[in-house]
Amino acid sequence: MQAFRKFIRYYRPYRGLFYFDMICALAVCAIDLAFPQILNLLTKNLFLQPAETILSALWYIGAGLLAMYIVRYGCQYFITSWGHIMGARMESDMRQDLFNHYQRLSFTYYDRNNTGEMMSKLVSDLFDISELAHHGPENIVISTLKIIGAFTILMFMNVPMTLLLLAVTLIMVVFSLGKNRRMHRIFMDNRRKIAAVNARVQDSLSGIRVVKSFANEEVECEKFDDCNRSFLDSKTDSYKIMGSFHAGNSFFQGLLYTLVLVSGGYFIAVGRLEPMALAIYALYIGIFLNPIEVLINFTEQFQRGYSGFKRFMEVIQTRPEITDSPDAKPLAHVEGHIVYDHVSFRYGNEAEVLSDINIDITPGKTVALVGPSGGGKTTLCSLLPRFYDVTGGAVLIDGQDVRSVTQQSLRSAIGIVQQEVYLFSGNIRENIGYGKPGATDEEIVAAAKRANIHDFIQTLPEGYDTFTGERGVRLSGGQKQRIAIARVFLKDPKILILDEATSALDNESERFIQSSLEELARGRTTIVIAHRLSTIRNADEIIVITPDGIRERGSHAELLKRDGLYAKYYNMQFEGLN
């Protein structure tokens, strides 16, 4: 019922369309029920009159029936066109809600879930929901009224025959409900299997350069074949149950016609039914059976739509782990004073990554974090913009706990340049402009100049309108990095995080980009994660972090004099010492 209430909510913006759709459905139902009765009345009355009377009345009868079916045409057109449009709009609303919710979910959700499966929920699942949204109420209303109307008329025509009809119908309903439960399980399995196919495709195509570099195309084909065959097996099971479902119901429908013919013949023989009445009765049998068949087919559609909606609701009901507190206030007038106050952190139930970390960074200063992989350097930086929340202690900016301010204002005050640059599909102007939505061309050019990328962009045939390719594939690592730096220049944050921003570049690109980074860091509170220690010699403080916590801290010169872990790393890089 909770899922049903959630589903009904999406009809609210389209109440007018929905109500008129139901009115049209009622009109179609009434017209279909009326024709056999009109035929019955004409047969018993008008068609027994003289030829002149019949011929004079036929014009009026024909005109009336034509008008009736013109109305039916208009109603059927509205149901088929605007009813589907209503369903498509509801699908669009659900897709937008799901995408918006994806944007709100925390990093932990993306750590646990596959992008391909999320895409499946966003695209294929919602299509069947759209069909359910349109056909569900319409099929239920029309079919229910036709069944009730036809059954009532049949009872007036012949009670014993209709009771036999009811008995077979009840058996058919019990049969359908039993098959329906199995169909629900199989269709849910279909959803999971096609999501796995989508996940495999997304993973393989995203890593296509790695695949080809290792000549592992056959390996990927085998992996895809496994999940593809698993989906095929699931679909095979679903078609088998659908086959027995539809064949069984077709058998019961044939049984109904057989009973009507046999029992009707009996009642004609004993004088309790006229042959013409049996013909009219057979017409109503068709009207009675057709909505039953529609409801039976709708059962399959319902299971597909409902299983998709359940998967949709699983995501919608997932609560973001990082949320603004009810009394959160915007972070205003940022100076950039950062304090890690006895900070501890662990991922879920895993062992602690950080334990009792204390760091104080005054405004405008640069602090470098170095140490072995797995020491928690990136995690420490991720706590500042609240990509994750501390499990102990607090992270403060200008004396305010980051959990007490709005995420939007917090992250607007922080610029991040990472080792792996992500460029969106689009042109260079759009990618730089991402740092400040609505920025003017002059502002974008100014940011590009400060990042030392403007001259290169000018050499391109289309300049700032040059398409970057998916994930910036048409640009070199250094070019992508400078676009990312320009993006942060445009954002103009007071706090800067440089997460191994030059570690993947060659020496020449590193020197070129290092000057851009130094320009970017000027006047900003900066946290630098670096494996290349040459890039952090001028840092105000260098902190050596290991899995056991902070081992050393001080300036470059102080740490070399101490001849500890930092000096060991430095000597290994620059003097080849062991």
C-alpha positions, 0 to 999 in steps of 0.5 A: 500500500505504501508503494501504491500511495507513492505511485498515485502521487505521480498522477496529481499533476495530471488530474485533468488528463486522468479524469477525462481519460476515465470519462472516455473509458466509461464512454467506450465501455457504455457504447460496447455494452449498448450495441448488443442491447440495441440489436436485441431491441431491434430484433424483437421490435422493429425488425418484426414490422412491415418493410416500409416501417423498417426502411424509414427507421433505418436512416435514423438508426444508422445516423444514431449508430454513426454518431455513437461510433464517432464519439467512440472514435474520439474517446479511443483516440484520446485514450490511446494518444493523451493517455500514453502522453500522460504516462510518458509525462509521469515516466519523465517525472519519475526519471527526474526524481530519480536523477535528482536523488542520485545527485543527493546520495552520498559517496558511500552509495556510489562506493557500493553500487555499479553505474550500469545498474543505476543506469538500468533503473533510470532508463529501462525500468521506468519505461514499463512503469510508464505503460503501467501508469497509462494502461493500469487505471484505464484497463481496470475501469473499462474491464471491471465495468464491462465484466459487471455489465455483461454479467448482469445482462447475462443473468437476466437472460439466463441464470443457470447458464450464467452461473456455469459461466461464473464457476469456470471464470472463478477457476480461471481467476484462481489459476491466473493468481497462482501463475501471477505469483511465479511471474512476479518472482521471475520478472524481478529476476529479469530486472536484476539480470538486465541490470547486470548486463548493463553494468558489464557493458558500462564497465567494459566500454569505460575501460576499453583502452585498458582492454585493448592494451592487454589484448583482452577483447576475448576475455571481455566477450566471455564475461559478457557472454556469462551475464548475457546467457544468465539474462537469457535463462531468466527470460526463457523462464519468464516466457515459459511461465507466460506461455502456460499462463496464456495457454491456460487462460485460452483453454478456459475461454474455450471451455466457456464457449463450449459450455455456452454452446452445450447448455444453450442447446439444452435450454433451446431443446427444453424450450427455455431459450430462443435461438435468437436469444442464444445469439445475443447471449453469445455476443455478451459472452464476447464482451464478458471474455474480452475484458477478462483477457485484457485483465489477464494480459494486464497482470503481466504488464502490472508485474513488469511495471510493479517490479520496476517501481519497486526497484525505483522506490529502493533508490528513492527511499535510500537516505543520503548519509551526508545531509544538512542539519535542520539548523545548518547555516551558510558558510559566509565570509570564508577566511580559510582557517582549517582545524582537524580537531581529534579527527577519527574516521572509518569506512562502515565497520572496517578498521579506522583509517584515521585516528585522533588527527590534529592539524591547524592550518591558518588562512593563506598557508599551504600544508602538504600531506605525504606518506605511503599509500593507504595512510589516509591522506585522500580520506583526510581531504575528503572530510573537509568538503564532507564527502564523508563525515568524521566518526570522531572529533570535528573538522572546523572552518573558521571555527565552524564545524563543517557539519553545521553549515550547508553543503552547498556553501561549504563546497562552494568555498573549496576548490579541488584539483585531482590526479584523475581529471574528469571532463564532461562530454562537451566543448572546452568552454563548457568544461571550464565554465562548469566551475561557475555556471553562468560565467561570461566568455570573458571570465572563462578566457581570463581563467584559461589564461591564468591556467596557461591553457589559453594559448593552446586553445587558440591553436585549435581549429574551433578554439573554445568550441572544440569538442573534448570527447568522452572524458576528455579523450581527445586531450593530453593529460597535461591539457586536461589538467590545465582545463581543470585548473582553469575551472577552479580559477573560475570558481575562485574558492578560498580553500584549495585541495590539490590531490596528487595533481601532477603525479600522472604527468611527465616532467615537462608537463609537471613543471608547466602545470606546477607554475599554474598551481602555484598561481592558483594557490596564491592567497588561498589556504591550500592542502596538497597531497603529493608523492613527488616531493619536489612539488612541495618544498615551499609548503609552509608545513609538511605532514607525514601521515602513515597508517599509524597516524602523523609521524612527522611534521615541519618545513622541508628543511626541518624534516631533512635535518631530522633525518626521519621518514620524510628524509628517507622518502626524499633521498629515495626520490632524488638521490637513489638511496635505499 
